[in-house]
Amino acid sequence: MIDHMSVITRFSPSPTGLLHIGGARTALFNWLFAQHHGGKYLLRIEDTDRKRSTQEAIDAIIDGLNWLGLEADQPPVFQSQNLQRHSEVANNLLNAGKAYYCYCSPEELTVMREKARAAGSTRLYDGTWRDRDTADAPNDIKPVVRFKAPLDDETVIQDLVQGSVTVANSQLDDMILLRADGSPTYMLSVVVDDHDMGITHAIRGDDHLTNAFRQSQLFQAIGWTPPEYAHIPLIHGPDGTKLSKRHGALGIQAYQEMGYLPEALLNYLMRLGWSHGDDEIISLEQAIKWFEIQDVGRGAARIDFDKLSSVNSHYIREASDQTLANLIQEPIAERIQKPFDTEMSQRLVMAMPGLKSRAKTIPELIETSLFYFYLRPLEINEKATKSLDNEARNRLGRLSELLSELSPWSEEAINEAVHKFAENEDIKLGKIAQPFRAALTGTTVSPGIFEVAMVLGQEETISRLKDVMTN
Ligand code: GLU
């Protein structure tokens, strides 16, 4: 049974690259699990591999998590700062006779490994120094410290996703805890940190399942209780093979740049491996309520970019006009090379209902909103120009006179006025709506033209009409 209040999970990335889509999902599952149980979710940066860890990667991970809203409940723990503590635990094991010095030379180890492989054994170290007297130790070799792993019986893990998984202890050799230079290995650091951080549940990729056996043995030897493990299947590409660069963007930042909203990505990621009935659109509140780790499937989840896009367009439509306007104001300003003033900001918010219902992505939203901000006279594209023959231009002249007297300037009033105008001229609405759209937007596709006129305002609308008349 889970003691709700005391649940503590962690996301523990190695900062050697971007925050990958798979890492983000692992973080999300840990976050959801903690939220579901009213517990805590922590972040541990596993930066003990000094050569491969970079500050840039640390920043990318933290920025990515923040963007997704998966901030940890406490400041991040940096594994590299706990090295002394890790060594201390290894030394305690040495003193207790649960670990030992191994003086094998690299050459000896190579021979040993080859022999084991040839015999089809997974025990690559044969235990040479396990019970040997250190009086025999060569002077010229700095020893490593190895864990005295159990030789008989088996190690069983009751994995919350994989079920009960067992390994015969005879298959695991005595792993290194401290390297010859005294530095702790990853396996030792993870165990000590998981314990010291009070981790109750470790949810991570199933590529760590075999590590769990060794980690669990180490926990037992030290006399600590291991966390409950949940090993989640990795994410695969649409073709079923392991996700890699050739399947498209891997880093979270790339998704941000491509215009995916964090809510959409979270919704999409939670559904990769976990489900709640057939629900596709699941809010975070619902997910927190419904998330049971047992509902995560054992099969690899395939990424589906079309589905991600459709989830994204849902969240674009759901987002508030102000949120979307804030998001795209800067990119628009860059495109039109003009900083936004208050009037432009207001115009963008006002334009948003019509824009967001048509856009699937943020770049699309940016693209389709540009015409609102282009400086006059507008460039009219070729297709739109076709609707602007002389007759149409003259007609727009008459329409502009009518509209300049319109009051109030509302979408409804404009709609009514243009309909009446078409009636008076004895033409179909399209005959005036098309050139009207061409004049106001420079294109043939846009939000509803009465809405466009309303957003542009009376003065700008009349001016844009006049521009095409004098062309
Ligand atoms: N640092 C490991 C990784 O990035 C995760 C270790 C763990 O979750 O126990 O794959």
Residues whose N, C-alpha, C, O or C-beta is under 5 A from the ligand:
A	BS01	LIG	S12 P13 S14 E46 R204
